[in-house]
Amino acid sequence: KNQGGNIKNLIVDSLGVDIVQAGSFGSPVSIFTRGTNSGQTQIMIDGVRVYDPIATNGAFDLAHLTLDNLGRIEMVSGPQSVLYGSDAMGGVVNIITKKGFGKPKVSFLTSGGTYGSYREALESSGKINNLSYSFGVSRFDTQGFSKLEKFSGRDPYGNTSVSVRTDYDINAQNTVGLIGRFTDAKFHY
């Protein structure tokens, strides 16, 4: 069940996983698996490790990662997670992009809410001959609310995300593909 437009809201109810956000939209989001610190949970997108090179513990901030073009999320915790290295002592979260199949289709979503929040999303996927494709584009904006108790201002946040996946079947055993993800987020406080 989708509880919102980002990965954090989707995995928050998983057993043995704690998600902490340090404020409103755009504030840093950390994941803690099985009691370990956030740098000991490895985040992967389509099997590729992602992390913040500036973070001293190598953790990845989930604040700006949206559900656009999401196929599934695989989580590994317990003893088998150490197969991914010392950065995965708590667990591994692998976010897998949707693979296009069937007749091409397009969907559009728009929503709005409190604090001047609105979201638009466009997705398309399908298969044409040997080429499978899927892509998603979204924009989320909110005026937010201030972290300061006695301040009546706002902490606006905006996020534009694009996700693309293409797969070309060369033959029954071989496929070549391209996967890309782009996010441009701005958070004012």
C-alpha positions in Angstrom: 0.0 0.0 0.0 1.5 3.3 -1.1 1.5 5.8 1.8 3.0 8.7 -0.1 5.3 9.7 -2.9 8.7 8.5 -1.5 10.6 5.4 -0.6 10.6 6.2 3.1 6.9 6.0 3.4 6.8 2.6 1.6 9.4 0.8 3.8 8.6 2.4 7.2 6.4 -0.5 8.3 9.0 -3.3 7.5 10.0 -5.5 10.5 13.3 -4.6 12.1 13.6 -1.3 10.2 13.4 2.2 11.8 13.2 5.3 9.6 14.1 8.7 11.1 13.5 12.0 9.5 15.0 15.1 11.1 12.0 17.4 10.2 9.6 18.2 7.4 9.9 17.5 3.7 13.4 17.5 2.4 15.0 17.0 5.8 17.6 14.2 6.1 16.1 10.6 6.3 18.1 7.8 7.8 17.4 4.1 7.9 18.4 1.8 10.8 18.1 -1.9 10.3 18.2 -4.4 13.1 19.6 -1.9 15.6 22.7 -0.9 13.6 23.6 2.7 12.6 22.5 4.2 9.3 25.9 3.7 7.7 25.6 -0.1 8.2 22.5 -0.5 6.0 23.4 -0.6 2.3 21.1 1.1 -0.1 21.2 -0.1 -3.7 19.3 1.0 -6.8 19.1 -1.7 -9.5 22.0 -3.6 -7.8 24.3 -0.5 -7.7 25.3 0.7 -4.3 24.4 4.4 -3.7 25.8 6.5 -0.8 26.7 10.0 0.1 30.4 10.5 -0.4 30.4 13.4 2.0 28.8 11.5 4.9 31.4 10.3 7.3 29.6 6.9 7.7 28.8 6.4 4.0 25.0 6.4 4.6 22.5 7.4 1.9 19.8 10.1 2.5 16.4 8.7 1.4 14.7 12.2 1.6 14.6 12.8 -2.1 14.2 9.3 -3.5 10.7 9.0 -5.0 8.5 6.1 -6.1 8.6 7.0 -9.8 9.1 4.0 -12.0 9.4 1.6 -9.0 9.1 -2.1 -9.7 9.8 -3.6 -6.3 11.9 -3.3 -3.2 14.0 -6.3 -1.9 15.2 -6.2 1.6 17.9 -8.5 3.1 18.6 -8.6 6.8 20.2 -11.0 9.2 23.4 -13.0 8.7 23.0 -13.2 4.9 23.4 -9.4 4.5 27.2 -9.6 5.3 27.6 -11.1 1.8 27.3 -7.5 0.6 30.3 -6.3 2.8 30.9 -4.6 6.0 28.6 -1.6 5.0 25.7 -4.1 5.1 25.9 -5.5 8.6 22.4 -4.3 9.4 20.9 -5.1 6.0 20.5 -4.3 2.4 17.7 -2.4 0.6 17.6 -2.9 -3.1 15.3 -0.6 -5.0 14.5 -2.1 -8.5 13.2 -0.1 -11.4 10.1 -1.3 -13.2 10.6 -3.3 -16.4 8.2 -2.5 -19.3 6.1 -5.3 -20.7 2.9 -5.6 -22.8 1.2 -2.9 -24.8 2.6 0.6 -24.2 0.6 2.5 -21.6 0.7 6.0 -20.1 -0.6 7.2 -16.7 -0.8 10.7 -15.2 -1.4 11.6 -11.6 -2.0 14.9 -9.9 -2.7 15.6 -6.2 -2.7 18.4 -3.7 -2.8 18.8 0.0 -2.1 21.0 3.0 0.7 23.5 3.3 0.4 24.3 -0.4 1.5 20.8 -1.4 1.0 19.5 -4.9 2.4 16.7 -7.0 2.3 15.8 -10.7 3.6 12.5 -12.1 3.7 11.0 -15.6 4.7 7.3 -16.2 4.8 5.2 -19.3 5.9 1.6 -19.9 5.6 -1.1 -22.4 7.3 -3.4 -24.9 7.7 -2.7 -28.7 9.1 -5.7 -30.5 12.4 -6.5 -28.6 12.6 -3.2 -26.8 11.1 -2.8 -23.3 10.9 0.6 -21.7 9.6 2.4 -18.7 10.0 5.9 -17.5 8.6 8.2 -14.8 8.8 11.9 -14.3 7.4 13.7 -11.3 7.4 17.1 -9.6 6.5 17.7 -5.9 6.3 21.2 -4.3 5.2 22.2 -0.8 5.4 25.4 1.2 6.1 23.1 4.2 6.0 24.3 7.8 8.7 25.9 9.8 10.9 23.9 12.2 11.0 26.9 14.5 8.2 26.9 17.1 7.7 30.6 17.3 8.2 31.4 13.6 5.2 31.7 11.3 7.2 31.3 8.1 7.5 28.3 5.9 10.3 25.8 4.9 9.5 25.3 1.2 10.6 22.1 -0.6 10.6 21.1 -4.3 11.7 17.9 -6.0 11.9 17.0 -9.7 12.7 13.3 -10.4 13.2 11.4 -13.6 13.7 7.6 -13.9 14.3 5.6 -17.1 14.9 2.0 -17.9 15.3 0.4 -21.3 16.0 -3.3 -22.1 16.7 -4.7 -25.6 16.5 -8.5 -26.1 19.3 -9.4 -28.4 18.2 -13.1 -28.3 16.6 -15.4 -25.7 19.7 -15.5 -23.5 21.1 -11.9 -23.9 19.7 -8.5 -23.0 21.3 -5.1 -23.0 19.9 -2.2 -21.2 20.2 1.3 -19.8 19.0 2.5 -16.4 19.1 6.1 -15.2 17.8 8.2 -12.4 18.0 12.0 -11.9 16.8 14.1 -9.0 16.9 17.8 -8.5 15.6 18.8 -5.0 15.7 22.2 -3.3 15.0 22.6 0.5 14.9 26.0 2.1 14.9 26.5 5.9 
